Amino acid sequence: MTLVYATGQPRFLEFAAARSRRQVPAGATALAVIEAGRTEDLIDDPTFEQMTGVEYYELRELISDARRGE
């Protein structure tokens, strides 16, 4: 299982992936869970609407990388 999460606020988000929940920092927002070829997006509409285009594409790239690693 891989968790993709963000720290910070929209327009200043930093994305990362973790192999366990213990690796996710306090206050981080989970945006996707990748497990056994399955991806569950957890991003809510308000966060999505406030993200920049660059942030969105960075997130999608990290999710794609995490899928390849599963």
MMTF fields as JSON, N, C-alpha, C and O atoms, coordinates in Angstrom:
{
  "mmtfVersion": "1.0.0",
  "mmtfProducer": "UNKNOWN",
  "numBonds": 279,
  "numAtoms": 280,
  "numGroups": 70,
  "numChains": 1,
  "numModels": 1,
  "chainsPerModel": [1],
  "groupsPerChain": [70],
  "chainIdList": ["A"],
  "bondAtomList": [4, 2, 8, 6, 12, 10, 16, 14, 20, 18, 24, 22, 28, 26, 32, 30, 36, 34, 40, 38, 44, 42, 48, 46, 52, 50, 56, 54, 60, 58, 64, 62, 68, 66, 72, 70, 76, 74, 80, 78, 84, 82, 88, 86, 92, 90, 96, 94, 100, 98, 104, 102, 108, 106, 112, 110, 116, 114, 120, 118, 124, 122, 128, 126, 132, 130, 136, 134, 140, 138, 144, 142, 148, 146, 152, 150, 156, 154, 160, 158, 164, 162, 168, 166, 172, 170, 176, 174, 180, 178, 184, 182, 188, 186, 192, 190, 196, 194, 200, 198, 204, 202, 208, 206, 212, 210, 216, 214, 220, 218, 224, 222, 228, 226, 232, 230, 236, 234, 240, 238, 244, 242, 248, 246, 252, 250, 256, 254, 260, 258, 264, 262, 268, 266, 272, 270, 276, 274],
  "bondOrderList": [1, 1, 1, 1, 1, 1, 1, 1, 1, 1, 1, 1, 1, 1, 1, 1, 1, 1, 1, 1, 1, 1, 1, 1, 1, 1, 1, 1, 1, 1, 1, 1, 1, 1, 1, 1, 1, 1, 1, 1, 1, 1, 1, 1, 1, 1, 1, 1, 1, 1, 1, 1, 1, 1, 1, 1, 1, 1, 1, 1, 1, 1, 1, 1, 1, 1, 1, 1, 1],
  "groupList": [{"groupName": "MET", "atomNameList": ["N", "CA", "C", "O"], "elementList": ["N", "C", "C", "O"], "formalChargeList": [0, 0, 0, 0], "bondAtomList": [1, 0, 2, 1, 3, 2], "bondOrderList": [1, 1, 2], "singleLetterCode": "M", "chemCompType": "L-PEPTIDE LINKING"}, {"groupName": "THR", "atomNameList": ["N", "CA", "C", "O"], "elementList": ["N", "C", "C", "O"], "formalChargeList": [0, 0, 0, 0], "bondAtomList": [1, 0, 2, 1, 3, 2], "bondOrderList": [1, 1, 2], "singleLetterCode": "T", "chemCompType": "L-PEPTIDE LINKING"}, {"groupName": "LEU", "atomNameList": ["N", "CA", "C", "O"], "elementList": ["N", "C", "C", "O"], "formalChargeList": [0, 0, 0, 0], "bondAtomList": [1, 0, 2, 1, 3, 2], "bondOrderList": [1, 1, 2], "singleLetterCode": "L", "chemCompType": "L-PEPTIDE LINKING"}, {"groupName": "VAL", "atomNameList": ["N", "CA", "C", "O"], "elementList": ["N", "C", "C", "O"], "formalChargeList": [0, 0, 0, 0], "bondAtomList": [1, 0, 2, 1, 3, 2], "bondOrderList": [1, 1, 2], "singleLetterCode": "V", "chemCompType": "L-PEPTIDE LINKING"}, {"groupName": "TYR", "atomNameList": ["N", "CA", "C", "O"], "elementList": ["N", "C", "C", "O"], "formalChargeList": [0, 0, 0, 0], "bondAtomList": [1, 0, 2, 1, 3, 2], "bondOrderList": [1, 1, 2], "singleLetterCode": "Y", "chemCompType": "L-PEPTIDE LINKING"}, {"groupName": "ALA", "atomNameList": ["N", "CA", "C", "O"], "elementList": ["N", "C", "C", "O"], "formalChargeList": [0, 0, 0, 0], "bondAtomList": [1, 0, 2, 1, 3, 2], "bondOrderList": [1, 1, 2], "singleLetterCode": "A", "chemCompType": "L-PEPTIDE LINKING"}, {"groupName": "GLY", "atomNameList": ["N", "CA", "C", "O"], "elementList": ["N", "C", "C", "O"], "formalChargeList": [0, 0, 0, 0], "bondAtomList": [1, 0, 2, 1, 3, 2], "bondOrderList": [1, 1, 2], "singleLetterCode": "G", "chemCompType": "PEPTIDE LINKING"}, {"groupName": "GLN", "atomNameList": ["N", "CA", "C", "O"], "elementList": ["N", "C", "C", "O"], "formalChargeList": [0, 0, 0, 0], "bondAtomList": [1, 0, 2, 1, 3, 2], "bondOrderList": [1, 1, 2], "singleLetterCode": "Q", "chemCompType": "L-PEPTIDE LINKING"}, {"groupName": "PRO", "atomNameList": ["N", "CA", "C", "O"], "elementList": ["N", "C", "C", "O"], "formalChargeList": [0, 0, 0, 0], "bondAtomList": [1, 0, 2, 1, 3, 2], "bondOrderList": [1, 1, 2], "singleLetterCode": "P", "chemCompType": "L-PEPTIDE LINKING"}, {"groupName": "ARG", "atomNameList": ["N", "CA", "C", "O"], "elementList": ["N", "C", "C", "O"], "formalChargeList": [0, 0, 0, 0], "bondAtomList": [1, 0, 2, 1, 3, 2], "bondOrderList": [1, 1, 2], "singleLetterCode": "R", "chemCompType": "L-PEPTIDE LINKING"}, {"groupName": "PHE", "atomNameList": ["N", "CA", "C", "O"], "elementList": ["N", "C", "C", "O"], "formalChargeList": [0, 0, 0, 0], "bondAtomList": [1, 0, 2, 1, 3, 2], "bondOrderList": [1, 1, 2], "singleLetterCode": "F", "chemCompType": "L-PEPTIDE LINKING"}, {"groupName": "GLU", "atomNameList": ["N", "CA", "C", "O"], "elementList": ["N", "C", "C", "O"], "formalChargeList": [0, 0, 0, 0], "bondAtomList": [1, 0, 2, 1, 3, 2], "bondOrderList": [1, 1, 2], "singleLetterCode": "E", "chemCompType": "L-PEPTIDE LINKING"}, {"groupName": "SER", "atomNameList": ["N", "CA", "C", "O"], "elementList": ["N", "C", "C", "O"], "formalChargeList": [0, 0, 0, 0], "bondAtomList": [1, 0, 2, 1, 3, 2], "bondOrderList": [1, 1, 2], "singleLetterCode": "S", "chemCompType": "L-PEPTIDE LINKING"}, {"groupName": "ILE", "atomNameList": ["N", "CA", "C", "O"], "elementList": ["N", "C", "C", "O"], "formalChargeList": [0, 0, 0, 0], "bondAtomList": [1, 0, 2, 1, 3, 2], "bondOrderList": [1, 1, 2], "singleLetterCode": "I", "chemCompType": "L-PEPTIDE LINKING"}, {"groupName": "ASP", "atomNameList": ["N", "CA", "C", "O"], "elementList": ["N", "C", "C", "O"], "formalChargeList": [0, 0, 0, 0], "bondAtomList": [1, 0, 2, 1, 3, 2], "bondOrderList": [1, 1, 2], "singleLetterCode": "D", "chemCompType": "L-PEPTIDE LINKING"}],
  "groupTypeList": [0, 1, 2, 3, 4, 5, 1, 6, 7, 8, 9, 10, 2, 11, 10, 5, 5, 5, 9, 12, 9, 9, 7, 3, 8, 5, 6, 5, 1, 5, 2, 5, 3, 13, 11, 5, 6, 9, 1, 11, 14, 2, 13, 14, 14, 8, 1, 10, 11, 7, 0, 1, 6, 3, 11, 4, 4, 11, 2, 9, 11, 2, 13, 12, 14, 5, 9, 9, 6, 11],
  "groupIdList": [1, 2, 3, 4, 5, 6, 7, 8, 9, 10, 11, 12, 13, 14, 15, 16, 17, 18, 19, 20, 21, 22, 23, 24, 25, 26, 27, 28, 29, 30, 31, 32, 33, 34, 35, 36, 37, 38, 39, 40, 41, 42, 43, 44, 45, 46, 47, 48, 49, 50, 51, 52, 53, 54, 55, 56, 57, 58, 59, 60, 61, 62, 63, 64, 65, 66, 67, 68, 69, 70],
  "secStructList": [7, 3, 3, 3, 3, 3, 3, 1, 7, 6, 6, 1, 7, 3, 3, 3, 3, 3, 1, 1, 4, 4, 4, 1, 7, 6, 6, 7, 3, 3, 3, 3, 3, 3, 3, 6, 6, 3, 3, 3, 3, 7, 7, 7, 2, 2, 2, 2, 2, 2, 1, 7, 2, 2, 2, 2, 2, 2, 2, 2, 2, 2, 2, 2, 2, 2, 2, 2, 2, 7],
  "xCoordList": [0.848, 0.0, 0.892, 1.909, 0.487, 1.173, 0.137, -0.92, 0.449, -0.4, 0.261, 1.445, -0.493, -0.005, -0.676, -1.894, 0.136, -0.404, 0.201, 1.165, -0.396, 0.095, 0.218, -0.555, 1.199, 1.325, 1.208, 1.49, 0.801, 0.61, -0.816, -1.693, -1.026, -2.345, -2.32, -1.255, -3.508, -3.533, -2.788, -2.863, -2.09, -1.188, 0.198, 1.135, 0.326, 1.621, 1.776, 2.429, 1.175, 1.185, 2.515, 3.156, 2.905, 4.055, 3.547, 2.905, 3.832, 3.329, 4.426, 5.609, 3.997, 4.93, 4.14, 2.91, 4.876, 4.258, 4.882, 6.051, 4.089, 4.554, 4.05, 2.964, 4.84, 4.46, 3.639, 3.07, 3.572, 2.744, 2.193, 2.731, 1.129, 0.502, 1.425, 1.339, 2.29, 3.224, 4.192, 4.715, 4.434, 5.354, 4.706, 5.406, 3.401, 2.686, 2.738, 2.337, 3.221, 3.311, 1.944, 0.947, 1.915, 0.68, 0.234, 1.056, -1.049, -1.595, -1.595, -2.132, -1.006, -0.993, -2.378, -3.16, -2.658, -3.934, -3.702, -2.927, -4.373, -4.269, -5.046, -6.195, -4.411, -5.042, -5.292, -6.128, -4.571, -4.783, -4.202, -3.234, -4.817, -4.322, -4.164, -5.099, -2.959, -2.675, -2.373, -1.504, -3.117, -2.939, -3.338, -4.437, -2.441, -2.709, -3.355, -4.365, -2.76, -3.265, -4.511, -5.074, -4.948, -6.154, -5.768, -4.902, -6.379, -6.119, -7.425, -8.413, -7.417, -8.579, -8.187, -7.366, -8.782, -8.538, -9.362, -10.547, -8.728, -9.404, -9.529, -10.002, -9.112, -9.123, -10.559, -11.384, -10.847, -12.193, -12.304, -11.293, -13.527, -13.753, -13.126, -12.477, -13.29, -12.685, -11.164, -10.611, -10.488, -9.036, -8.689, -7.803, -9.382, -9.137, -9.31, -8.476, -10.38, -10.67, -9.64, -9.44, -8.984, -8.006, -6.584, -5.711, -6.345, -5.01, -4.657, -5.526, -3.37, -2.913, -2.796, -2.793, -2.701, -2.5, -1.208, -1.16, -0.165, 1.124, 0.991, 1.507, 0.304, 0.117, -0.648, -0.293, -1.693, -2.484, -1.619, -1.692, -0.811, 0.014, 1.133, 1.52, 1.652, 2.635, 1.997, 2.607, 0.769, 0.05, -0.199, 0.045, -0.678, -0.958, 0.319, 0.287, 1.431, 2.7, 3.136, 3.597, 2.992, 3.357, 2.466, 2.947, 1.186, 0.275, 0.678, 0.681, 1.016, 1.464, 2.731, 2.845, 3.688, 4.925, 4.626, 5.212, 3.715, 3.363, 2.697, 2.925, 1.885, 1.24, 2.282, 2.164, 3.296, 4.353, 5.136, 5.648, 5.229, 5.974, 5.212, 5.807, 3.927, 3.102, 3.191, 2.56],
  "yCoordList": [-1.174, 0.0, 1.234, 1.289, 2.219, 3.503, 4.596, 4.6, 5.509, 6.673, 7.885, 8.139, 8.625, 9.887, 10.985, 10.992, 11.906, 12.942, 14.298, 14.402, 15.331, 16.694, 17.372, 17.121, 18.223, 19.122, 20.537, 20.783, 21.451, 22.833, 23.072, 22.222, 24.237, 24.65, 24.746, 24.909, 24.644, 24.789, 26.048, 27.087, 25.941, 26.929, 26.883, 27.506, 26.146, 25.956, 24.507, 24.236, 23.575, 22.169, 21.506, 21.811, 20.604, 19.735, 18.31, 17.936, 17.513, 16.155, 15.154, 15.394, 14.022, 12.934, 11.636, 11.635, 10.531, 9.205, 8.486, 8.692, 7.646, 6.876, 5.452, 5.213, 4.503, 3.091, 2.673, 1.581, 3.527, 3.214, 4.517, 5.599, 4.388, 5.572, 6.255, 7.466, 5.498, 6.083, 7.065, 7.951, 6.922, 7.809, 9.13, 10.056, 9.225, 10.435, 11.435, 11.101, 12.648, 13.637, 14.057, 14.03, 14.442, 14.96, 16.19, 17.025, 16.299, 17.439, 17.306, 18.17, 16.243, 16.021, 15.579, 15.021, 15.836, 15.453, 14.298, 14.424, 13.17, 12.022, 12.339, 12.777, 12.115, 12.421, 11.189, 11.223, 10.096, 8.871, 7.676, 7.799, 6.534, 5.266, 4.333, 4.119, 3.78, 2.857, 1.498, 1.364, 0.483, -0.856, -1.888, -1.838, -2.817, -3.964, -3.568, -4.143, -2.577, -2.173, -1.322, -1.004, -0.95, -0.142, 1.216, 1.292, 2.271, 3.605, 4.219, 4.235, 4.719, 5.423, 6.879, 7.186, 7.773, 9.2, 9.7, 9.391, 10.466, 10.992, 12.507, 13.115, 13.112, 14.57, 15.083, 14.588, 16.074, 16.632, 17.809, 18.355, 18.19, 19.255, 20.588, 21.219, 21.046, 22.336, 22.348, 23.34, 21.274, 21.216, 21.223, 21.961, 20.405, 20.344, 21.716, 22.136, 22.408, 23.707, 24.766, 25.715, 24.63, 25.616, 25.313, 26.178, 24.099, 23.725, 24.459, 24.766, 24.735, 25.276, 24.126, 22.956, 24.468, 23.444, 22.685, 21.469, 23.39, 22.75, 21.758, 20.643, 22.15, 21.231, 19.99, 18.873, 20.18, 19.042, 18.056, 16.848, 18.563, 17.68, 17.035, 15.9, 17.734, 17.117, 15.964, 14.908, 16.17, 15.123, 13.921, 12.785, 14.15, 13.042, 12.275, 11.05, 12.969, 12.303, 11.433, 10.308, 11.945, 11.162, 9.931, 8.854, 10.076, 8.924, 7.9, 6.702, 8.344, 7.418, 6.685, 5.478, 7.406, 6.782, 5.744, 4.661, 6.078, 5.15, 3.9, 2.801, 4.048, 2.878, 1.93, 0.712, 2.484, 1.654, 0.921, -0.175, 1.524, 0.917, -0.149, -0.886, -0.248, -1.222, -2.592, -3.526],
  "zCoordList": [0.0, 0.0, 0.0, 0.691, -0.788, -0.813, -0.596, -1.227, 0.289, 0.536, -0.095, 0.128, -0.873, -1.429, -0.62, -0.442, -0.137, 0.75, 0.413, -0.345, 0.999, 0.808, 2.16, 3.085, 2.241, 3.381, 2.84, 1.667, 3.675, 3.254, 2.805, 2.965, 2.245, 1.77, 0.246, -0.35, -0.393, -1.843, -2.274, -1.617, -3.358, -3.944, -3.307, -3.806, -2.208, -1.546, -1.094, -0.087, -1.839, -1.454, -1.779, -2.785, -0.914, -1.165, -1.07, -0.088, -2.093, -2.181, -1.859, -2.101, -1.305, -1.013, -0.955, -0.929, -0.935, -0.834, 0.348, 0.674, 0.981, 2.131, 2.012, 1.483, 2.505, 2.462, 3.682, 3.698, 4.702, 5.872, 6.452, 6.215, 7.204, 7.818, 8.815, 9.015, 9.427, 10.405, 9.762, 10.439, 8.482, 7.773, 7.353, 6.942, 7.448, 7.05, 8.205, 9.32, 7.962, 9.038, 9.568, 8.846, 10.827, 11.428, 10.651, 10.272, 10.419, 9.71, 8.198, 7.505, 7.674, 6.228, 5.761, 6.53, 4.509, 3.911, 2.946, 1.998, 3.182, 2.277, 1.009, 1.069, -0.144, -1.424, -2.28, -3.183, -2.007, -2.779, -2.022, -1.271, -2.241, -1.71, -2.896, -3.668, -3.031, -4.127, -3.515, -2.653, -3.985, -3.424, -4.46, -5.012, -4.718, -5.591, -6.916, -7.322, -7.585, -8.878, -8.841, -9.889, -7.666, -7.481, -6.918, -6.046, -7.386, -6.867, -6.408, -7.142, -5.192, -4.674, -4.454, -3.589, -5.246, -5.075, -3.895, -3.775, -3.038, -1.856, -1.889, -0.928, -2.979, -3.056, -3.094, -3.861, -2.262, -2.231, -3.203, -3.645, -3.526, -4.504, -4.097, -4.932, -2.851, -2.494, -2.667, -3.143, -2.293, -2.465, -3.945, -4.376, -4.72, -6.163, -6.808, -7.611, -6.462, -7.066, -6.693, -7.452, -5.546, -5.104, -5.562, -5.485, -6.036, -6.495, -7.779, -8.594, -7.946, -9.228, -10.226, -9.842, -11.495, -12.514, -12.296, -12.479, -11.909, -11.639, -10.494, -10.578, -9.422, -8.295, -8.734, -8.356, -9.529, -9.977, -10.77, -10.545, -11.686, -12.503, -11.687, -11.965, -10.696, -9.791, -9.027, -8.862, -8.561, -7.841, -8.747, -8.341, -9.959, -10.88, -11.206, -11.321, -11.355, -11.643, -10.462, -10.656, -9.257, -8.066, -7.942, -7.591, -8.223, -8.178, -9.227, -8.945, -10.426, -11.484, -11.07, -11.282, -10.479, -9.998, -8.923, -8.917, -8.017, -6.939, -7.504, -6.999, -8.536, -9.172, -9.754, -9.617, -10.398, -10.97, -9.881, -10.112, -8.7, -7.609, -6.847, -6.06, -7.06, -6.326, -6.929, -6.434]
}
